[in-house]
Amino acid sequence: MSARFHGVMSLTLVAVAVIIAALVLAQVTCGWAIMYLLLCVAGGSAILYAYCAKCPCKACCAHVLPGKIAGQFPRKSGPYSVIELSGVIVAGLLILGLPQLWLWRSVVAGIAFWVLNAIAFVQILLFVCHACANTHCPVGKMRSPHVRNQM
């Protein structure tokens, strides 16, 4: 299967996990669910701006839609700053971490959330990252030179 399939599928799995979290939060109060979804939109936008918009591979991004959106930001590709990487990490941790207290009130929802995200992350690391030529990416820098030279 292609990197594009895994890119789209991984984003779909993360979206389903976020929807599960929002549904669990909505059982507590709709306000929390709405706040969480708004946080996910803001966090996703921060990731697109801080990370994806600096990627030189936006036009051929295996995630497809994020690459197209990131192409609209007027940013040049280049190394990521500590602030940009910190923003990506904080946004990701908020998206993943905020609903945990409520998710684990329903063990099935908590397990589903993490299984979906784990499958998505494995797909990204094994298929999407290996098809990407972003030499500024910290994950790409961790790959061995042998693997990078084969791309």
C-alpha positions in Angstrom: 0.0 0.0 0.0 1.1 3.5 -0.7 2.3 6.2 1.7 -0.7 8.2 0.6 -3.1 5.5 1.7 -1.3 5.3 5.1 -1.2 9.1 5.4 -4.9 9.5 4.8 -5.8 6.5 6.9 -3.7 7.7 9.8 -5.4 11.1 9.8 -8.8 9.3 9.6 -7.9 7.2 12.7 -6.8 10.2 14.7 -10.1 12.0 13.7 -12.1 9.0 14.8 -10.2 9.0 18.1 -10.9 12.7 18.6 -14.6 12.1 17.8 -14.7 9.3 20.4 -13.2 11.7 23.0 -15.6 14.5 22.1 -18.6 12.1 22.5 -17.4 11.0 25.9 -16.9 14.7 26.9 -20.4 15.5 25.6 -21.9 12.9 28.0 -20.4 15.1 30.8 -21.4 18.4 29.3 -21.6 19.7 25.7 -19.5 22.7 26.7 -16.5 20.5 27.3 -17.0 18.7 24.0 -17.2 21.9 22.1 -14.1 23.3 23.9 -12.2 20.1 23.2 -13.1 20.2 19.5 -12.1 23.9 19.3 -8.8 23.0 21.0 -8.3 20.3 18.4 -8.9 22.7 15.6 -6.5 25.3 17.2 -3.9 22.7 17.9 -4.2 21.2 14.4 -3.8 24.7 13.0 -0.8 25.3 15.2 0.8 22.1 13.9 0.0 23.0 10.3 1.6 26.4 10.7 4.6 25.6 12.9 5.5 22.3 11.2 3.8 21.4 8.0 4.1 24.9 6.5 7.9 24.7 6.7 8.0 21.2 5.1 9.5 21.2 1.6 7.3 18.3 0.7 3.9 20.0 1.0 3.0 19.4 -2.6 3.5 15.7 -2.4 2.5 15.2 1.3 1.2 11.7 1.9 -1.3 13.2 4.4 -2.7 15.1 1.4 -5.1 17.7 2.9 -2.5 19.0 5.5 0.0 19.5 2.7 -2.6 21.4 0.6 -3.5 23.6 3.6 0.1 24.1 4.7 0.9 25.3 1.1 -1.4 28.3 1.7 0.8 29.6 4.6 3.6 31.9 3.3 6.5 30.1 5.0 9.8 29.0 3.6 11.1 25.5 4.3 14.0 25.2 6.6 15.1 23.9 10.0 12.6 23.9 12.8 13.2 26.1 15.8 12.9 24.9 19.4 9.8 27.2 19.7 8.1 25.6 16.6 8.9 22.0 17.8 7.7 22.9 21.3 4.4 24.3 19.9 3.9 21.1 17.9 4.5 19.0 21.0 2.3 21.1 23.3 -0.5 21.0 20.7 -0.2 17.3 20.3 -0.1 16.7 24.1 -3.2 18.9 24.6 -5.2 17.0 21.9 -4.1 13.6 23.3 -4.0 14.5 27.0 -7.0 16.7 27.7 -9.7 14.1 27.4 -7.9 11.4 29.4 -9.7 11.9 32.7 -13.1 11.5 31.1 -12.0 8.8 28.6 -11.0 6.4 31.2 -14.3 6.6 33.0 -15.3 4.3 30.1 -12.4 1.8 29.7 -13.6 0.9 26.2 -13.5 4.5 25.1 -10.0 5.0 26.6 -8.7 1.8 24.9 -10.3 2.7 21.6 -8.8 6.2 21.7 -5.3 4.9 22.3 -5.5 2.0 19.9 -6.6 4.2 17.1 -3.9 6.8 17.8 -1.2 4.1 18.2 -2.2 2.5 14.8 -2.1 6.0 13.3 1.3 6.8 14.8 2.8 3.5 13.6 1.5 4.1 10.1 3.0 7.6 10.1 6.4 6.4 11.4 6.6 3.3 9.2 5.1 4.5 5.9 4.5 8.2 5.8 7.9 9.3 7.3 9.8 6.8 5.2 8.3 8.2 2.0 9.0 11.8 3.0 12.1 13.7 2.0 11.9 16.5 4.6 15.5 16.7 5.7 14.6 19.1 8.4 12.3 16.8 10.2 13.6 15.5 13.5 12.1 12.1 12.9 13.8 12.0 9.5 17.1 12.9 11.1 16.8 9.8 13.3 16.6 7.5 10.4 19.9 5.9 9.4 21.7 7.5 6.4 21.3 4.2 4.5 17.5 4.5 4.7 17.5 8.3 3.8 19.8 7.7 0.8 17.4 5.1 -0.6 14.6 7.6 -1.0 
